[in-house]
Amino acid sequence: MQLLQAILPRLSFGVVAAEAARQATPGYNYGHATLARAPYSLADLAALQKALLFGDDDVLALRQSAAILADQTDAILDVWYGFVASTPELVVFFGNTRTGEPDPAYLEAVRKRFAHWILDTAEARYDQTWLDYQYEIGLRHSKFKKNRTDGVQSTAQVNFRYIPALTIPITTTLRPFLAQKGASANDVERMHAAWVKSVLLQAILWSQPYVREGEF
Amino acid sequence: MQLLQAILPRLSFGVVAAEAARQATPGYNYGHATLARAPYSLADLAALQKALLFGDDDVLALRQSAAILADQTDAILDVWYGFVASTPELVVFFGNTRTGEPDPAYLEAVRKRFAHWILDTAEARYDQTWLDYQYEIGLRHSKFKKNRTDGVQSTAQVNFRYIPALTIPITTTLRPFLAQKGASANDVERMHAAWVKSVLLQAILWSQPYVREGEF
Protein backbone atom coordinates (compact mmCIF):
# COMPACT_ATOMS: atom_id res chain seq x y z
CA MET A 1 0.00 0.00 0.00
CA GLN A 2 2.91 2.34 0.78
CA LEU A 3 4.34 1.58 -2.63
CA LEU A 4 0.94 2.11 -4.22
CA GLN A 5 0.64 5.53 -2.59
CA ALA A 6 4.10 6.44 -3.76
CA ILE A 7 3.54 5.56 -7.39
CA LEU A 8 -0.05 6.75 -7.84
CA PRO A 9 -0.23 10.38 -8.83
CA ARG A 10 -1.56 12.55 -6.01
CA LEU A 11 -4.79 13.30 -7.91
CA SER A 12 -5.68 9.64 -8.47
CA PHE A 13 -5.15 8.93 -4.80
CA GLY A 14 -7.29 11.96 -3.99
CA VAL A 15 -10.07 10.63 -6.20
CA VAL A 16 -10.00 7.24 -4.45
CA ALA A 17 -10.09 8.91 -1.03
CA ALA A 18 -12.89 11.25 -2.16
CA GLU A 19 -14.93 8.28 -3.40
CA ALA A 20 -14.61 6.57 0.00
CA ALA A 21 -15.70 9.78 1.75
CA ARG A 22 -18.71 10.06 -0.57
CA GLN A 23 -19.95 6.58 0.11
CA ALA A 24 -19.67 7.21 3.86
CA THR A 25 -21.82 10.38 3.71
CA PRO A 26 -25.42 9.93 4.91
CA GLY A 27 -27.94 10.71 2.19
CA TYR A 28 -25.39 10.89 -0.60
CA ASN A 29 -27.14 8.45 -2.93
CA TYR A 30 -25.42 9.22 -6.23
CA GLY A 31 -25.61 6.10 -8.39
CA HIS A 32 -27.83 4.16 -5.98
CA ALA A 33 -30.25 1.72 -7.56
CA THR A 34 -33.02 3.06 -5.31
CA LEU A 35 -33.12 6.41 -7.13
CA ALA A 36 -36.02 7.13 -9.49
CA ARG A 37 -35.26 7.57 -13.18
CA ALA A 38 -35.18 11.24 -14.15
CA PRO A 39 -38.23 12.49 -16.07
CA TYR A 40 -35.87 14.07 -18.64
CA SER A 41 -33.68 12.13 -21.06
CA LEU A 42 -30.08 12.39 -22.23
CA ALA A 43 -31.48 13.88 -25.47
CA ASP A 44 -33.29 16.56 -23.42
CA LEU A 45 -30.01 17.24 -21.64
CA ALA A 46 -28.12 17.59 -24.93
CA ALA A 47 -30.73 20.07 -26.26
CA LEU A 48 -30.53 22.10 -23.07
CA GLN A 49 -26.72 22.14 -23.21
CA LYS A 50 -26.97 23.47 -26.79
CA ALA A 51 -29.31 26.26 -25.68
CA LEU A 52 -26.82 27.07 -22.89
CA LEU A 53 -23.87 27.17 -25.35
CA PHE A 54 -22.38 24.41 -23.20
CA GLY A 55 -19.76 22.53 -25.22
CA ASP A 56 -16.73 20.27 -25.01
CA ASP A 57 -14.53 23.16 -23.92
CA ASP A 58 -16.77 23.67 -20.90
CA VAL A 59 -16.37 20.00 -19.96
CA LEU A 60 -12.58 20.39 -20.17
CA ALA A 61 -12.68 23.61 -18.14
CA LEU A 62 -14.81 21.98 -15.42
CA ARG A 63 -12.44 19.00 -15.24
CA GLN A 64 -9.48 21.38 -15.01
CA SER A 65 -11.21 22.93 -11.98
CA ALA A 66 -11.54 19.53 -10.24
CA ALA A 67 -7.88 19.32 -9.23
CA ILE A 68 -7.87 23.02 -8.26
CA LEU A 69 -10.92 22.75 -6.02
CA ALA A 70 -10.34 19.27 -4.52
CA ASP A 71 -8.59 20.46 -1.35
CA GLN A 72 -10.51 23.76 -1.10
CA THR A 73 -14.07 22.49 -0.61
CA ASP A 74 -14.11 23.32 3.10
CA ALA A 75 -12.95 26.88 2.52
CA ILE A 76 -15.52 27.31 -0.29
CA LEU A 77 -18.29 26.01 1.95
CA ASP A 78 -17.25 28.44 4.69
CA VAL A 79 -17.92 31.28 2.23
CA TRP A 80 -21.21 29.82 0.96
CA TYR A 81 -22.50 29.06 4.42
CA GLY A 82 -21.48 32.55 5.53
CA PHE A 83 -23.59 33.99 2.73
CA VAL A 84 -26.60 31.82 3.57
CA ALA A 85 -26.27 32.55 7.30
CA SER A 86 -26.22 36.30 6.65
CA THR A 87 -29.25 36.19 4.31
CA PRO A 88 -32.47 35.66 6.32
CA GLU A 89 -34.38 34.92 3.08
CA LEU A 90 -32.16 31.84 2.60
CA VAL A 91 -31.32 30.62 6.10
CA VAL A 92 -35.05 30.19 6.76
CA PHE A 93 -34.95 27.03 4.61
CA PHE A 94 -32.62 25.48 7.21
CA GLY A 95 -34.89 26.57 10.06
CA ASN A 96 -36.36 24.18 12.58
CA THR A 97 -40.09 24.88 12.40
CA ARG A 98 -40.53 24.25 16.14
CA THR A 99 -37.73 26.43 17.48
CA GLY A 100 -37.70 28.98 14.64
CA GLU A 101 -33.88 28.77 14.70
CA PRO A 102 -31.52 27.33 12.06
CA ASP A 103 -30.96 23.61 12.69
CA PRO A 104 -27.19 23.00 13.10
CA ALA A 105 -27.42 19.24 12.43
CA TYR A 106 -29.40 19.88 9.22
CA LEU A 107 -26.89 22.52 8.06
CA GLU A 108 -24.02 20.13 8.73
CA ALA A 109 -25.62 17.13 6.98
CA VAL A 110 -26.29 19.20 3.85
CA ARG A 111 -22.79 20.67 4.00
CA LYS A 112 -21.18 17.22 3.76
CA ARG A 113 -23.13 16.42 0.60
CA PHE A 114 -22.47 19.93 -0.76
CA ALA A 115 -18.72 19.23 -0.66
CA HIS A 116 -19.25 16.16 -2.84
CA TRP A 117 -21.49 18.19 -5.15
CA ILE A 118 -18.63 20.63 -5.83
CA LEU A 119 -16.45 17.78 -7.09
CA ASP A 120 -19.33 16.06 -8.91
CA THR A 121 -19.91 19.30 -10.80
CA ALA A 122 -16.23 19.65 -11.59
CA GLU A 123 -15.99 16.04 -12.80
CA ALA A 124 -18.67 16.81 -15.41
CA ARG A 125 -20.05 13.35 -16.10
CA TYR A 126 -23.29 13.92 -17.97
CA ASP A 127 -24.69 10.40 -18.07
CA GLN A 128 -27.95 8.80 -16.94
CA THR A 129 -26.60 8.22 -13.41
CA TRP A 130 -25.80 11.92 -13.09
CA LEU A 131 -29.18 12.86 -14.55
CA ASP A 132 -31.07 10.65 -12.09
CA TYR A 133 -29.20 12.24 -9.18
CA GLN A 134 -30.09 15.73 -10.43
CA TYR A 135 -33.74 14.71 -10.29
CA GLU A 136 -33.24 13.44 -6.72
CA ILE A 137 -31.61 16.77 -5.73
CA GLY A 138 -34.60 18.64 -7.21
CA LEU A 139 -37.05 16.49 -5.28
CA ARG A 140 -35.10 17.12 -2.06
CA HIS A 141 -35.53 20.90 -2.49
CA SER A 142 -39.23 20.65 -3.28
CA LYS A 143 -42.17 19.67 -1.11
CA PHE A 144 -41.92 16.14 -2.54
CA LYS A 145 -38.88 15.14 -0.47
CA LYS A 146 -37.48 18.08 1.49
CA ASN A 147 -36.40 17.21 5.08
CA ARG A 148 -36.85 13.47 4.53
CA THR A 149 -33.19 12.60 3.83
CA ASP A 150 -32.03 14.14 7.12
CA GLY A 151 -35.18 13.45 9.18
CA VAL A 152 -35.59 17.12 10.09
CA GLN A 153 -38.54 19.38 10.84
CA SER A 154 -38.06 22.35 8.54
CA THR A 155 -39.84 24.40 5.87
CA ALA A 156 -41.91 22.36 3.41
CA GLN A 157 -39.80 23.49 0.44
CA VAL A 158 -37.08 25.79 -0.82
CA ASN A 159 -39.13 28.22 -2.88
CA PHE A 160 -38.50 27.83 -6.60
CA ARG A 161 -37.26 31.38 -7.18
CA TYR A 162 -34.10 30.88 -5.11
CA ILE A 163 -32.93 27.79 -6.99
CA PRO A 164 -31.87 29.43 -10.28
CA ALA A 165 -30.87 32.57 -8.32
CA LEU A 166 -28.19 30.74 -6.33
CA THR A 167 -26.25 30.23 -9.56
CA ILE A 168 -24.85 33.73 -9.02
CA PRO A 169 -23.55 33.63 -5.42
CA ILE A 170 -22.21 30.10 -5.91
CA THR A 171 -20.22 30.94 -9.03
CA THR A 172 -19.21 34.48 -8.04
CA THR A 173 -17.72 33.38 -4.75
CA LEU A 174 -16.07 30.36 -6.40
CA ARG A 175 -14.00 32.51 -8.73
CA PRO A 176 -11.18 33.41 -6.30
CA PHE A 177 -10.78 29.71 -5.44
CA LEU A 178 -10.34 28.89 -9.15
CA ALA A 179 -7.47 31.39 -9.20
CA GLN A 180 -5.72 29.94 -6.11
CA LYS A 181 -3.48 27.41 -7.85
CA GLY A 182 -1.75 29.44 -10.52
CA ALA A 183 -4.09 28.95 -13.50
CA SER A 184 -3.81 31.73 -16.11
CA ALA A 185 -6.37 34.56 -16.05
CA ASN A 186 -7.79 33.15 -19.29
CA ASP A 187 -8.20 29.67 -17.77
CA VAL A 188 -9.84 31.12 -14.65
CA GLU A 189 -12.28 32.94 -16.94
CA ARG A 190 -12.98 29.72 -18.92
CA MET A 191 -13.51 27.69 -15.74
CA HIS A 192 -15.76 30.36 -14.24
CA ALA A 193 -17.91 30.57 -17.40
CA ALA A 194 -18.22 26.76 -17.48
CA TRP A 195 -19.24 26.72 -13.83
CA VAL A 196 -21.95 29.36 -14.45
CA LYS A 197 -23.38 27.24 -17.29
CA SER A 198 -23.18 23.99 -15.34
CA VAL A 199 -24.79 25.37 -12.18
CA LEU A 200 -27.58 27.03 -14.19
CA LEU A 201 -28.10 23.77 -16.11
CA GLN A 202 -28.43 21.89 -12.83
CA ALA A 203 -30.74 24.54 -11.34
CA ILE A 204 -33.02 24.08 -14.37
CA LEU A 205 -33.07 20.30 -13.89
CA TRP A 206 -33.69 20.73 -10.15
CA SER A 207 -36.67 22.97 -10.99
CA GLN A 208 -38.57 20.19 -12.77
CA PRO A 209 -40.58 19.08 -9.70
CA TYR A 210 -41.86 22.67 -9.30
CA VAL A 211 -43.11 23.06 -12.87
CA ARG A 212 -46.67 22.26 -13.90
CA GLU A 213 -47.34 18.99 -15.73
CA GLY A 214 -46.31 19.20 -19.39
CA GLU A 215 -44.68 22.64 -19.12
CA PHE A 216 -41.09 21.74 -18.24
CA MET B 1 -36.90 73.06 -30.65
CA GLN B 2 -33.60 73.50 -32.49
CA LEU B 3 -32.23 75.21 -29.42
CA LEU B 4 -33.65 72.46 -27.23
CA GLN B 5 -31.94 69.81 -29.35
CA ALA B 6 -28.70 71.71 -29.17
CA ILE B 7 -28.66 72.00 -25.41
CA LEU B 8 -30.03 68.57 -24.51
CA PRO B 9 -27.32 65.93 -24.25
CA ARG B 10 -27.45 63.42 -27.11
CA LEU B 11 -28.59 60.67 -24.75
CA SER B 12 -31.69 62.55 -23.58
CA PHE B 13 -32.74 63.14 -27.18
CA GLY B 14 -32.14 59.45 -27.87
CA VAL B 15 -34.36 58.52 -24.93
CA VAL B 16 -37.21 60.70 -26.25
CA ALA B 17 -36.92 59.14 -29.73
CA ALA B 18 -36.74 55.64 -28.24
CA GLU B 19 -39.86 56.30 -26.17
CA ALA B 20 -41.80 57.33 -29.31
CA ALA B 21 -40.63 54.15 -31.09
CA ARG B 22 -41.74 52.03 -28.12
CA GLN B 23 -45.23 53.44 -28.01
CA ALA B 24 -45.61 52.77 -31.76
CA THR B 25 -44.66 49.07 -31.42
CA PRO B 26 -47.61 46.65 -31.54
CA GLY B 27 -47.95 44.63 -28.35
CA TYR B 28 -45.41 46.67 -26.40
CA ASN B 29 -47.64 47.37 -23.41
CA TYR B 30 -45.09 48.45 -20.80
CA GLY B 31 -46.88 50.71 -18.32
CA HIS B 32 -50.34 50.15 -19.80
CA ALA B 33 -53.22 50.27 -17.34
CA THR B 34 -54.63 47.08 -18.90
CA LEU B 35 -51.79 44.93 -17.52
CA ALA B 36 -52.47 42.64 -14.58
CA ARG B 37 -50.67 43.31 -11.32
CA ALA B 38 -47.69 41.01 -10.84
CA PRO B 39 -48.22 38.17 -8.33
CA TYR B 40 -44.87 39.09 -6.73
CA SER B 41 -44.21 42.28 -4.77
CA LEU B 42 -41.41 44.84 -4.66
CA ALA B 43 -40.35 43.19 -1.37
CA ASP B 44 -40.14 39.82 -3.16
CA LEU B 45 -38.03 41.51 -5.84
CA ALA B 46 -35.67 43.01 -3.25
CA ALA B 47 -35.20 39.60 -1.57
CA LEU B 48 -34.48 37.98 -4.92
CA GLN B 49 -31.97 40.70 -5.81
CA LYS B 50 -30.21 40.05 -2.51
CA ALA B 51 -29.99 36.32 -3.26
CA LEU B 52 -28.57 37.22 -6.69
CA LEU B 53 -25.94 39.56 -5.16
CA PHE B 54 -27.57 42.27 -7.29
CA GLY B 55 -26.70 45.68 -5.85
CA ASP B 56 -26.45 49.39 -6.60
CA ASP B 57 -23.26 48.86 -8.58
CA ASP B 58 -25.16 46.53 -10.92
CA VAL B 59 -27.79 49.23 -11.49
CA LEU B 60 -25.03 51.71 -12.36
CA ALA B 61 -23.33 49.20 -14.66
CA LEU B 62 -26.60 48.44 -16.49
CA ARG B 63 -27.27 52.17 -16.93
CA GLN B 64 -23.75 52.65 -18.25
CA SER B 65 -24.56 49.98 -20.85
CA ALA B 66 -27.69 51.85 -22.01
CA ALA B 67 -25.78 54.52 -23.95
CA ILE B 68 -23.38 51.88 -25.33
CA LEU B 69 -26.14 49.60 -26.60
CA ALA B 70 -28.68 52.22 -27.76
CA ASP B 71 -27.57 52.29 -31.42
CA GLN B 72 -26.51 48.62 -31.53
CA THR B 73 -29.81 46.87 -30.86
CA ASP B 74 -30.27 45.84 -34.50
CA ALA B 75 -26.81 44.30 -34.70
CA ILE B 76 -27.37 42.49 -31.37
CA LEU B 77 -30.69 41.11 -32.59
CA ASP B 78 -29.03 39.87 -35.79
CA VAL B 79 -26.75 37.74 -33.59
CA TRP B 80 -29.55 36.53 -31.31
CA TYR B 81 -31.86 35.71 -34.18
CA GLY B 82 -29.01 33.93 -35.95
CA PHE B 83 -28.55 31.74 -32.86
CA VAL B 84 -32.27 30.97 -32.59
CA ALA B 85 -32.55 30.26 -36.33
CA SER B 86 -29.64 27.80 -36.15
CA THR B 87 -31.02 25.98 -33.09
CA PRO B 88 -34.00 23.78 -34.07
CA GLU B 89 -34.87 23.31 -30.37
CA LEU B 90 -35.55 27.06 -30.15
CA VAL B 91 -36.86 28.10 -33.56
CA VAL B 92 -39.71 25.62 -33.13
CA PHE B 93 -41.34 28.11 -30.72
CA PHE B 94 -41.68 30.54 -33.65
CA GLY B 95 -43.13 27.84 -35.90
CA ASN B 96 -46.48 28.10 -37.61
CA THR B 97 -48.30 24.95 -36.49
CA ARG B 98 -50.07 24.63 -39.85
CA THR B 99 -47.08 25.00 -42.18
CA GLY B 100 -44.45 23.62 -39.78
CA GLU B 101 -42.18 26.50 -40.85
CA PRO B 102 -40.98 29.48 -38.81
CA ASP B 103 -43.47 32.36 -39.11
CA PRO B 104 -41.61 35.45 -40.45
CA ALA B 105 -44.28 37.93 -39.30
CA TYR B 106 -44.20 36.45 -35.77
CA LEU B 107 -40.39 36.58 -35.67
CA GLU B 108 -40.46 40.22 -36.81
CA ALA B 109 -43.14 41.32 -34.34
CA VAL B 110 -41.23 39.79 -31.42
CA ARG B 111 -37.98 41.30 -32.69
CA LYS B 112 -39.34 44.84 -32.48
CA ARG B 113 -40.31 44.37 -28.83
CA PHE B 114 -37.01 42.59 -28.14
CA ALA B 115 -35.13 45.76 -29.17
CA HIS B 116 -37.08 47.75 -26.57
CA TRP B 117 -36.42 45.02 -24.01
CA ILE B 118 -32.65 45.49 -24.42
CA LEU B 119 -32.95 49.15 -23.47
CA ASP B 120 -35.54 48.47 -20.76
CA THR B 121 -33.06 46.06 -19.18
CA ALA B 122 -30.23 48.57 -19.47
CA GLU B 123 -32.34 51.36 -17.93
CA ALA B 124 -32.80 49.21 -14.81
CA ARG B 125 -35.99 50.66 -13.37
CA TYR B 126 -37.14 48.17 -10.76
CA ASP B 127 -40.54 49.58 -9.88
CA GLN B 128 -44.09 48.20 -9.86
CA THR B 129 -44.60 49.13 -13.53
CA TRP B 130 -41.52 47.15 -14.51
CA LEU B 131 -42.60 44.24 -12.29
CA ASP B 132 -46.06 44.11 -13.86
CA TYR B 133 -44.52 44.00 -17.34
CA GLN B 134 -42.24 41.12 -16.34
CA TYR B 135 -45.33 39.18 -15.35
CA GLU B 136 -46.90 39.99 -18.73
CA ILE B 137 -43.75 38.76 -20.52
CA GLY B 138 -43.90 35.51 -18.52
CA LEU B 139 -47.54 34.98 -19.44
CA ARG B 140 -46.72 35.57 -23.12
CA HIS B 141 -44.16 32.73 -23.05
CA SER B 142 -46.49 30.32 -21.25
CA LYS B 143 -49.66 28.63 -22.40
CA PHE B 144 -51.66 31.39 -20.69
CA LYS B 145 -50.99 34.02 -23.36
CA LYS B 146 -48.54 32.78 -25.98
CA ASN B 147 -49.47 33.73 -29.59
CA ARG B 148 -52.28 36.03 -28.49
CA THR B 149 -50.38 39.34 -28.71
CA ASP B 150 -49.44 38.74 -32.35
CA GLY B 151 -52.50 36.73 -33.38
CA VAL B 152 -50.37 33.79 -34.57
CA GLN B 153 -50.84 30.01 -34.77
CA SER B 154 -47.77 28.62 -33.06
CA THR B 155 -46.70 26.25 -30.27
CA ALA B 156 -48.80 26.44 -27.11
CA GLN B 157 -45.82 27.53 -24.99
CA VAL B 158 -42.10 28.07 -24.81
CA ASN B 159 -41.08 25.18 -22.57
CA PHE B 160 -39.94 26.35 -19.14
CA ARG B 161 -36.44 24.88 -19.36
CA TYR B 162 -35.35 27.25 -22.13
CA ILE B 163 -36.30 30.42 -20.29
CA PRO B 164 -33.55 30.45 -17.64
CA ALA B 165 -31.19 28.78 -20.15
CA LEU B 166 -31.34 31.74 -22.56
CA THR B 167 -29.57 33.86 -19.94
CA ILE B 168 -26.32 32.41 -21.26
CA PRO B 169 -26.54 32.99 -25.04
CA ILE B 170 -28.09 36.44 -24.52
CA THR B 171 -25.38 37.67 -22.18
CA THR B 172 -22.45 35.84 -23.82
CA THR B 173 -23.19 37.29 -27.25
CA LEU B 174 -23.85 40.73 -25.75
CA ARG B 175 -20.34 41.03 -24.35
CA PRO B 176 -18.55 42.16 -27.56
CA PHE B 177 -21.20 44.87 -28.03
CA LEU B 178 -20.50 46.19 -24.52
CA ALA B 179 -16.85 46.56 -25.55
CA GLN B 180 -17.63 48.44 -28.81
CA LYS B 181 -17.53 51.98 -27.45
CA GLY B 182 -14.23 52.16 -25.61
CA ALA B 183 -15.26 51.17 -22.07
CA SER B 184 -12.39 49.77 -20.00
CA ALA B 185 -12.00 45.98 -19.68
CA ASN B 186 -13.01 46.32 -16.05
CA ASP B 187 -16.20 48.23 -16.96
CA VAL B 188 -17.06 45.68 -19.67
CA GLU B 189 -16.69 42.94 -17.02
CA ARG B 190 -18.91 44.90 -14.56
CA MET B 191 -21.58 45.51 -17.22
CA HIS B 192 -21.51 41.89 -18.35
CA ALA B 193 -21.86 40.57 -14.79
CA ALA B 194 -24.78 42.97 -14.15
CA TRP B 195 -26.47 41.81 -17.36
CA VAL B 196 -26.14 38.14 -16.35
CA LYS B 197 -27.78 38.91 -13.00
CA SER B 198 -30.53 41.04 -14.52
CA VAL B 199 -31.44 38.56 -17.26
CA LEU B 200 -31.47 35.67 -14.79
CA LEU B 201 -33.62 37.76 -12.42
CA GLN B 202 -36.08 38.40 -15.24
CA ALA B 203 -36.06 34.75 -16.34
CA ILE B 204 -37.01 33.78 -12.78
CA LEU B 205 -39.90 36.28 -12.76
CA TRP B 206 -41.01 35.08 -16.22
CA SER B 207 -41.08 31.51 -14.88
CA GLN B 208 -43.78 32.26 -12.32
CA PRO B 209 -46.71 31.20 -14.58
CA TYR B 210 -45.06 27.78 -15.03
CA VAL B 211 -44.60 27.03 -11.33
CA ARG B 212 -47.18 25.13 -9.29
CA GLU B 213 -49.44 27.12 -6.98
CA GLY B 214 -47.65 28.16 -3.79
CA GLU B 215 -44.20 26.95 -4.89
CA PHE B 216 -42.80 30.05 -6.61
Interface residues (C-beta under 8 A of the other chain):
Chain A: D44 A47 L48 K50 A51 L52 L53 F54 T87 E89 L90 S142 K143 Q157 N159 F160 R161 Y162 P164 A165 L166 T167 I168 P169 T172 A193 V196 K197 L200 L201 A203 I204 S207 Y210 V211 R212 E215 F216
Chain B: D44 A47 L48 K50 A51 L52 L53 F54 T87 E89 L90 S142 K143 Q157 N159 F160 R161 Y162 P164 A165 L166 T167 I168 P169 T172 A193 V196 K197 L200 L201 A203 I204 S207 Y210 V211 R212 E215 F216
